């Protein structure tokens, strides 16, 4: 938990003013989408409530009595039928805020006018030809569009069929669903922070805005295909194309090792999540957006590999140098503190042993030995002296044989062979398991023969290994070493 808090503080310190501005912009876009999406719903709910209240008042004061007067039942079924008709009259008068419901009603109204209200005749007079169903669809589309353009979520959105290019500057500010916005907010800020470190703010923001604005025509190319032609009249919203480009650039760099695996994983998984949301959650035009996102991601990956990194400013270089020095100083301080602590434990251990406090002596000396074996660089002389004092028969501490052997192997790996021999010999004397003892004999013999430390004793140890079992791999290695030693 402490490490997480430290990492969070470190991340916050790295943030600059432009990061907070980007966060504020993303938050503002979210608020704007919430207001424009929820306002009609809230207004519609209020209207429904007012319709219900006014009907209940009319029914209680006049409606029920009128039905009874003409000999009709005023039961709940009749009341519900009358309420539905009452509501439909108000909604059809254009007072409703449910845009989708109103569009359906307007299409019905336009069809009635077209067929029996003189619509076809008017079209024939104005255009000099009798209209077909295709002309009906086009004129009905214009009729409904005049209504929907009164709402921000319609007059700001780019529709490939209409080709109103000025709306490209605002279309990316709208999001087709909450899931799309949430993914955008998280992934955009993630990619923005990473790319600003590599490319700088102007290039990062420039690429994003360019792809955000041109995303509409790119998707329009796909909606012109027969597979997505049904979505040609739908609204293109969001910044999935620009986001895919940024995530591709975040996942790849000229030097592959400069992008941590977790960063690449987040970028790729985030991109796939955005594709899934576009295909399964958002309107059908978003499926074309999902397909178009793949080349955008690839283009971003190419930019990430080819684009040179920005040159750091003098103040950034100076700050990096200062942080490096501080880390080095802190590391040296930690190392020095550990060395001092290890030697204090060593002194305390021998002091406790002299007083006859062997349990306390064992704890301190074991910790001192473990700590000294972990030091970098290794204090070879100090380790050798500590090993000699600890294996002394005058020091009555009860340390398991396996612990002595483990220390010995560690000292050997750290190339402090004198200390390793002291520790291994001590463990060998205490070890009761024949297999473990045989392995210790081999290690001792190997060190003595190869390092020339009393090689005669080493030869005896290796001969003992062969004597205990002459057939296994350890015996073969021992025989090979004995041959090299001229035995």
N, C-alpha and C positions, 0 to 999 in steps of 0.2 A: 504493500500500500504506500509506504514511504517513497519507494522508487517511482511509483506512478505519479505521486504528487510532485516529486522533483522533475519528472519528465514534462508534466503539464506546465510547471513554472518556467522551465527552460523553453518550451514551445511558445508560451505567451511572450517571453522576452524577445523572441525572434520576430514577433509580429511588428509590422510597420503601419504607418497611417493608411497606406493604400489597401492593406488587408482589412482594416476596419471599415473603410469606405466600401469595399467589395461586399463585406458582410451586410452592411446597411442597405446596399442596393438589392441584394438577394432577399433580405427581409422585407424591403419595400415592395418588391415584385410579388412576394407571397401575400402581403396584406392587400395589394391591389387585386390580385386574383380572387382572394376570399370575398372581398367586397363586391366585385362585379359578378361573381358566381352566385353568391348568397342573397344579394339584394332582391333580385326578382323572386326568389323562392320565399323570402320573408314577406315581401309585398303580397305575393299570391296567398300565403297563409293568412295574412291579415284580411285580405279580401274575402277568402273563404269563410273566415270567422264572422265578418260583417254580413255576408250573404245569409249565413245561417241565423244570425241574430235577427236581421230584418224580416226573414221569412217566418221565424217563430213568433215574432210580434204580430205580423200580419195574420198568421194562421189563428192565433189566440183571439185577436180582436175582430177579424172580419172573415177570414178564409173558411174556417170550419162552419161558421154560421151560414155562409153562402151555399155551401154544399148541402147542408141540412134543409135549407129553404127550398131547394130544387129537388129534394127527395133523394139525394145521393149520400152514400156512406162517408163519414169523416174519420174512418179508422186509420191505423198507422200505414197501411199499404197505400191508401189514397193520398195520405199526407206525403209519403216518400215520393210517389210519382209526381205530385205537384211540385215538390221541392226540386227534383231533378230538372223539370221543365223551367222552373223559375231561375235556377242557376244557369242553365244553358242559354237563356235569353240574355242574361247579364254578360256572360263570357263571350257570346257571339256578337255582342255590341262592341267588342274591342276593349273591354275594361279589364280583362284578365292579364296576368303577368307571367303565366306559364307559356313560354315562347313556343315550345314544341307543340303544345296543345293548340295554341292559337294558329300555328302554321298549318296544322291539319284542318282546322275549321276554315281557314282562308282558302285552302285548296278546294274544299267542298263548295264554298261560296263562289269561287271563281268558276268552277265547273258548271254550276247552275247558271251563272250569268252567261257563260260561253255557249251553253247549249240552248237555253230557253229565254235568256235575257237580252239577246241581241248581240252577243259578243262576236260571234262568227261573222255576222253581217257587217258590224263595224270594222272588223279586220279586213273584210273584203273591200269595203269602200276605201279604206286608207292605203291598202297595199295593192289593190287591183288583182288579187287572186284569192281563190277560196282556200282557207287554212286547212292544214292536215293536223294530225295529232302532234307532230313535231313542233308546229307553230304554237299549239296550245301549251305544250310544256315550256317553251321559251317565254311566252307571254305570262304564264302563271309564275314562272321563276322570277321574272321582273317584278310582278305584283307583290309577291311575298318578300322579295329583297328590299323593296321600299319600306316595308314594315320592320324587318329585322335590323336594317341599318340604323335604326333609332337606338340600338343597344350597343354598348362599348365592346362587348365580347363578339359582336358581329362586324361592326364597322372598323375594328382594328385588325381583324384577322384576314390573312391572305387566302383567297380562293383561286386555285389554278385555273378554273374555268373562266373567271372574270378577268384575270390578268391585270388587276389593279396593283401595279408595282409599288406605288407609294405606301401600300400597307405592309410591305416587307419590313419597314423600319419599326413597326409596332407589333407585328404578328408573333415574334419570338418572346414578347413579354407575357403572352397568354399561355396558359397550360391547360391541356384537356382534362386532367384529373389531378387529385391531390397526390396520388402516388408519383406521378410524373414530376410534380413540383418538388416533392420531398427528395427524390433521387437527384434532381438537378441541384438543389441547394447543397446537399452533402458532397456530391461528386464534383461539382464545379469549384467549390471552395477548396476541396482537396487538390484538384488538378491545378487550380490557380496558384496556390501557395508553392507547389512543387515547380511549376513552370516559370514563375517569376524569379525563382532563385537561379534558374538556368538561362532564361532568355531576357529577363527584365520585364517591367510593367508594360511599356508601350507595345512591344512585339506580342506579348501574351494577350493583352486586351485587344490589340488590332486583329490578330488571328481570330479571336472569339467573335468579335463583332462582324467581321467579314463573313465568316461561316454562318453566323446567326441570320444575317440579312439575306445571304444567297441560298439558305436552306430551302426556302419556298420554291424557287425555280428548279432546284435540284430534285425535290420531291415531285414537282410538276412534270418533269421528264418521265418519271415512273407512272404517274397517273394518266399520261397520254397513251400508255400501253393498254392493250385490251384487258389484261389481267386486273388492272386497277382502275379502269375507266369509270366504274361506278362511283369512285371516290373523287372524281374530278371536280364536283360541285361542293365538296365538303371543305370545311375550314382547316387550314394548316396552322397549327399552334405549337409553341414550345421551341426549345433550342437543342433538340436531340442531335442534329447534324453537327453543330458546333461543339457540343459536349463530347460526342464520339471522337472528333478530331483531337480535342484536348486530352482525353483519356488515352488515345493512341500515342500521343507525344509523351505523356507522362510515363507510359509503360516501357518505352524504349529510349535508349540514348546511344550516342556514338561509342561510348565505352560501356559495355553491358554491365560491368561490375558496379558502375555508378548508380544503378537503380536497384535498391534492395528488393529482395524477392517478395516481401510483404507488400511493397508499393506496387509492383507489377501485378501481383495477385488482386489487390483492391481495384486497380484500374480495369483489368480485364473482366473481373466479376461484376463490377459496377456497370460496365458497358453491356454485358449480357443481360443484367437485370433491366436496364433501360429498354433493350430490345424486347424482352419478354413482356414488360408493361405495355409497350406500344402495340404489340401483337394481340394480347389477351385482355387488356383493360380499356384501352383508348378506342376512339372511333376508327372505322375501317381505313381512313386515309393514313392513320398512324402505322398501318402495316407497310404501306409504301415507304413511310419514314424509316421504319425499322430496316427495310432492305437497303435504303440509301445510306443508312448509318455505317454499314460495313465498309464501303469504299472510303467513307470519311475517316473511319478508324484507321484504315490502312494508310491513308494520306498523312494522318497525324503521326503514325509510327515512322513513316519515311522522314517527316520533318524532324521528329525527335532524334533520328539517327544522323541526319545530314546537317541540321542547323547548328552552327557553332555556339558555344556558351558565351554569355556576355562577360566582358572584362570587369572585374570587381573594382569598385572605387577605392581611392586611397584610404578613406575612413574605414571601409569594410576590411581591407587588408590589415590595417593597423589593429582593428578590433579582433580579427582572427588570430593575429600574432599574440595579442595580449591574452586571449583565451587559451592558446596553446601553452604559453608560459605559465599561466595559472594552473592548468592541468598538470604540467610537469612538476611544478612546485608542490602541488597537493599530493601527487604520487610519491615524490621524494619524502614528504613529511609522513605519509602513511607508512612507507617502507621503514623509515627511521623509527617511528613509534613502535612498529612491530618488532624490530630488532631489539629495542630497549626492553620491551615487554618480555620477549623470549629470554633475555639474559637475566632479567629480574626473577622470572620463574625458575630459571636454573639455579640462581643463588639461593632463592627461597627453598627450593627442593633439597639442596645439600644441607642447608641450615636446619631444616626440619628433620632430616635424617640424623644429624648429630644430636638432636634433642630426643631422638627415639620416636618421633612422630612419623612412622613409616607410611601410613596411608596418605597423609598430606604430602609427604616427600614424593610418593609415587605419582600422585596427580600432577604436581608441579613439574617433575622431571619428564614425565611422558609428554606433557604439553610443550615443554621446552624442546625436546627432541623432535617432535612433529613440526613445530614452528621453524626450527633451524633447518630442517630438511627442505622446507618450502621457500627458503629465502632466495632472492635473486639480487645480486650474484651470491653464490654460496660461500659462506665463511668456512673454508676447508679446514684450517687449523683449529678453529673453534669447535667444529663438529667432531674432529678427531679427538680432541681433549675431552669433550663431553662424553663421547662413546667410551673412552678409556676409563673415565671415572664411574660411569654407570655400570659397566660390566665388572667392576672391582668386587671381589668376594666380600669385602668389608662393608658393602652397601646392601643392606637387607631390605630390598623392595621386591614385591611379588608381581613380576610382569610376565604374562603368558609367553610361551615360546614362539607362538605365531606372530606376536607383536615384534619381538626381536628380529625374526626373519623378515618381516615386512619392512622394518626400518633398514635392515641390511640391503634388501633388494633396491630400496629407494636410494640409499647412499651409493650403491653400485651404479644405478642409472644416472646419478649426478656426478659420476666419475671421482668420487671420494673413496678410493679403494681401501685405504687403511682403516677408515671408520667402518666401512662395509664389512671387512673381515672380522673386526671386533664384535660387531653386532650379530653377524651370522654364526660365529663360533659360539657365542653365548646362547643363541637360540637352539643350536645343534645340541648343546649339552642338556638342554631342558626338554627337547622334543621326544615324545614317546611313540609317535606314529612313524613306522618304518619308511613309508613312501615319502612323507614330507622330509624326514631326516636324510633320505637318499638324495632328494633334490637339493637340499642344503649342502650336502657333501660335494655334489657336482659343481654347484655355484662357487663354493670356496676353492675347490681344486682348479676350476677354470681361471679364477682371479689370480691365484698364486702362480700358476704356470704361465699365463699370458702376460702378467705384469711383473714377473720376476721377484715376487715377494715371498721368500722362503719357498722356492719351487719344489724342493724335496717334499715338504709337507703337502703341497698341492698334488704331487704325484701319488702320495699315499691315499689322499682323499679320492682321487679318480680311480685308483685300483680297488678301493673299497666299494665304489659304485658298481664296478664290473663284477666284483665278487658277490654282491648282493643279488644281481640279476644281469646275466651276460647276454640276454637276447633282445631286449627292447631298444628303442631308438636312443634313449639316454645312454645306454651302454655303448652303442655304436659311436656316439659323439665322444664319449670318454675315451674309447680305444683310439679314435682318430687323434685326439689331443695327446694321448700318451705316445703315439707313434711320432708325432711332431717333436715331442720332448726327448725322443731317442730312447724310449723304454720299450 
